[in-house]
């Protein structure tokens, strides 16, 4: 039997965090490849912090630090996936300001990476880069020497709100290097592809998807104590993403509706504190998300139009659909591909009206099932393998 080729994935989140695009794709690709999943390096300051202060429930920094200090230690996720992380002195926000520190990171990372690949006999892998920040830790020259570089764009990082001038310069510089030199680039949406095509014409659109079984086979039950109907959202509650005045408008429209928001709150939500029908549940364990979301009467995507929503392809859209929920969303380009099963709103008044309509009419579940089966991670991995084989 022929030995499986390796993918070395430089991820922008840890394997044990909420599963996003990287984990889902690598899980599926591990059926055909061995995967070395490299988590973001721990900087010296975070290393010291982690020794004395445990982070939230999804990240055990002590375990990470011990693993990183043992350079030859891999965490076995399954028979084809191994996770690994390491320590570097400087965070990417520091190297964005001072190029000398980037050079130091590159020097140290080169020696660590070459040792780990030699130890585990990883030769000529596919090098999967998930964010431009990685070039602050590892030089592109090294990545290119290791194997064929693939750049996967899950977002247009230049549109992230609140970035400093130096951070924007860093992302612009590193993204251009990746787009110009990667052997293949994947973009999560047609909008991102069209924004970057002046730099690279070697971009294939591979949208997000869903682990259909995880969401279809769940009965819910975590929101039993709340008044129905439940208008629910799951995801980050951060500036540039969630439209708080829109949530306020929903809460005022019908005070018998329970507006349930699941996810970490990292923005000012004080305008909603006076509403007795708005509930912030905070972050819940990843595996429990379907237990909450399956109790939604209507699932919502109340995105801010000031953010980067036009390039979106949100995971929650597919997850809501997999649960057979009516979905009301701000209209963004990718949503129009599913206009037959989504309730689209062009402004806040329409959004409230569409929630009311969704409660009355529900959704065509048969059509939803067909759409979900066409948009699984298995399908996406198959599409990627076809592109990589060319």
N, C-alpha and C positions, 0 to 999 in steps of 0.2 A: 504493500500500500504506500502511495506517495505521501511524504510528510507534508503537513499543512504549512503554507506560507504564513508569515507573521504580518500583523498590522501593529505598529507602535503608535498609539493614540495619545497625543498631547492634549489633555482635556482642560476645560476651564471650570470644572467642578469635580469634587471627589466622587468616587463610585458610590459611596454610602449616602450622598445627599439625595434630595428629591430627584427622581429620574427625569432627565431631560433628553434631548435629542441624542447626545453622545452615548449615554448608557444604553438607550433602546437600540440604536444602530449597531453598537459593538456587540450587544447580546445576540442579535440576529446574525451578524457577520461572523460570529464565533463558530457558527455551524460549518463554515468553509475556511476560516482562518484561525490561527492562534492570535490572541490579543494581549498585548502589553499595554495596560491602561495607566498612563502616567498622570498623576494628579498634580495640581498646581504646587510649585515648591513652597515650602514654609520659609518665610524670612526669619532672620535672627530675632527681631523684636517679637514676632508672633510665637516663635519657639519658646522664648522666655515667658511670655504671657501664658502659653499653654501649659507650662510646667506648674503654674500656680493657680490657674483659673480655668475651670472646665467651660467649654463653649456650650451652645444649646444641644438639645437631645440628639441631633442627627450627626454631630461630629465629636468624636472623642480625641482631643488633641494629644493626650498622653500616648495613646496608641499610635497616632500618626508620627509623633516625634521619635518614639522608640523604633518604629519601622524605618524612619528616615535615617536614623543614626546607624542602623544595621544595613549598610549599603547593598548587601547581597540578599536582602529579605524581600520576597514577593508574597503578597496575600493572594491565595488561590480563591477565586470567586466560583469558578466551576472548572471542568476539565480543559476548557479552552481559553479562559480569561484569567489574567493575573494583574493585580493592581499594585502600584508602587508609587512612592513619593520620596522626595529628598529635600535637603535643606540648602538654601542659598542665602548669602548675606543680605541682599538688597531687594526690596519690593519694587514692582514695576513702576509705581508712582514716584519712587526715588530716582530710578534710572531714567525716567522720562525727563527729569530735570538735569541730571548729571551723567554724561555719556561715559565717564571713567568707570562709574559703578556698574554700568552695563557690561563693559569690557571685563571687569572682574567676575561678574556672574557668568559670562560666556566661557571664561577660562576654567572656572571650577566645574561648570555643568559639563563641559566637554570631557573632562577626565572621569567624572562620575558616570556619565552615560556610556562612554566607551567601555568602561569596566563592566557595567551591568549587562550590556549587550553581548560582550565577549563571554562572560560567565555563563549566560543562558543560551549561548550559541545562536543568537538571533542575527541572521545574515541577510542583507538586501531586503529589508521589510518595506511595506508601504508605510510612509510616514504621514500620519493623519494629524493635521493642525487645526484646532478648533477656534482659535482666537488670535488676533494680532499681538496681544500682550506677550505671547510666548517668545517672541523675538527679543524681548527684554531679558529673558533668562537663557535662551539658547540661540546661537547664531544660525542664520539661514544656511550659511556655508556648511555647517556641521549637519544640519537636517538633510541637506541635499546630498552629502556624502554618505549618509546612512542608507538612503534608498529613495524611491520615487515619492515626491512630496504631493500630498493632496490637501487642499485647503477647503474646509467646510464652513460656509457662512450661515449661521443660524439667525443672525441679526445684522442690521447695518449699524455697526458699532459707532460710527461717526455721528449718528443721530441720537445717541444716548443723552438724556438731559443732564445738565449740571456739570459737564466736563470742563476742566480748566483748559486754558490755551495750550499749556505744555502737553496735557494728555491728548488733546486733539491732534497736535503735531506728531506725537508718538504713534497714535493709531493710524494716522494718514501715512506716515513713513513706512510703518511695518506692513500695513495692508497693501500698499503699492508693491513692496518687495514680494509678498506672497502671490498677489494677483499676476504680476509680471513673470514670475519664475516657477510657480507650482506647475506640475505636469497636468494637473486636473483640478478644477475648482467646482464645488457644488454650492448652490445658493438655495435658500429655503423658499424664495418667492421670485416670481417673474419681475417684480418691482426692483428687488435688489440686483438681479441680473442686468436689467436695463440701466440701472444707475452706475454699474461697474463696467459695462461693455466697452467703454472708451479705453480702459486700461487692459482688459483681457476679453478676448472673444472665445476663450476656452472654458466657458461656464455652462454647467448643466443644472437645470432646476430640479431639485428633489425636495418636495414639500415635507412638512411634518406629517405625523400619522398617529396611530393609537394602538395600544395593546388591548384589542377588543375584548378578549376573554376576561381581563382584569375588571373591566367596568360592566360588562354584560351579566356576569355571574354573581353580582352582588345585590343583596336585598335592602341595604340601607338600614335605617333604624336609629341613627345617632341624633336625629333632630325631633324625636317624638314629642318632646315637651313644648315645642314651639307652635304658635297658632298657624293654621294654614289659611290661605296658600303661602308657601315659602318661596320667595324670590331670592335665588342664591347665586353667589359668586365665589369662585375659588382661584387663588393666585396671589401674586404680590400686590400689595397696596402701597404703591410708590409714586412719587411725582413723575408726571409725563406718561403715566399708564392709566390710572383710574381717575375718572371725572367725578369728584366729590359733589359739586353742585347738581349733577345728574342724579346721584344717589339721594340727595336731599329732596329733589323734585319727586322721585318715586315714593319716598317716605311720606311726603305731604299729600300726594294724590289719593292714597287709600291707607289710612292708619290701621286697617285690619290686616294688611299684608305684613308678613314678617320678612324683613330684608336681612339676610344672613350673609356675612362676609367672612370667608375663611382664608387666612393667610397672614403673614407678618405685616404689621403696620409700620411703615417708614415714612410717613408724611403726616401733615396736619389734618386731622379729621374732627377737629373741635366743633365744626359747624353741624356735625351729626350727633353730638353728645346729648342734646336735649330730646331726641326722638326715642320714644319707648318701643318703637317697632323696628329699630335698627340694632343689629347685634354683631359685634366683632368677636369672633371666636379665636383669633390668633392662628398660629401655625399648628397643624395637626400632623401626626406621623404619616408619611407618604402612603403606606399600605392602607391607612384608614380613610383616605380621601373618598373613595367610592361609597363608604358607609355613610358619609355625610351627604355627598352630592346626590345620591340616589333618592334622598328625601326632598329634593328641590321640586317644586311644582313647575317653575320656569327657571331656566339657567340664563344668566346674563353676562354680557361682555361690555361693560360700561366704560369703554376706552376714552381717554382724553384726546381731543382733536389737536391739542398743542404738542402731543408727543410724536412718536415715530410709528404710529399705527398704520400708516399707508404701506409700510413694508412688512407688516405682520404676517405670520402664519401661526397663530397661537395653538399650543398643544391642547388647551382647555376646550377649544372648539370641537376637536375630534373626540375628546373624552366625554363632553356633554352629549354629543350625537350618539356615541356608543352606548350610553345609558338610556337612549330613547327619549331624551328630554326636549321639549320645545325650547329653542334658543333665540334670545333677542340680543341683537348686537348693533353697535355703531357700524355703519356701512364702511368697509374697507375693501380694497380690490379682491383679495383672496376670498372673502365671504360671498362675493357674487357668483363664484363657482358652485355654491351650494344654496343659491337663492330659492330653490324649490322646497327646501326644508328649514331654512333660517328666516327669522323675522328681522328684516333690515330697517334701520332707522337713520335718516339723514340729519336729524337734529334731536334735541332733548324732548320736545313735545311729541314727536313721532315715537321716540323710544318708550315713553310712558304709555302711549296709545297702543304700541305693539305688544307690550307686556300684558295689557288688558286683553288684547285680541288673542294672544297665545294662551292665556288662561281659559278663554272660551272655546277655542278651536283645537288646541293641542297640535299634534304633528303627525304626518304620514309615516308611521313606524316601519311599514314595509319598504318604502323608499329609503328611509334612514338606514335600514339594515344593509341594503344594497350598497349605499354610499360608504358605509363603514367597512364593509368587506373589500372595497376597492382602495381603502386608505389605511391599511395596516402596516406595521413596521416590517413584516415579512415581505410585503410588496415593495416597500422602499429599498430594503436591502438587496432584493433581486434587481431592481433598477440600477442601483449603484454598481453591482457586480458586472452587469452588462456593459456599463460605461468603462469600468476599470479593465475589462478584458479586451477593449479595442486597441 
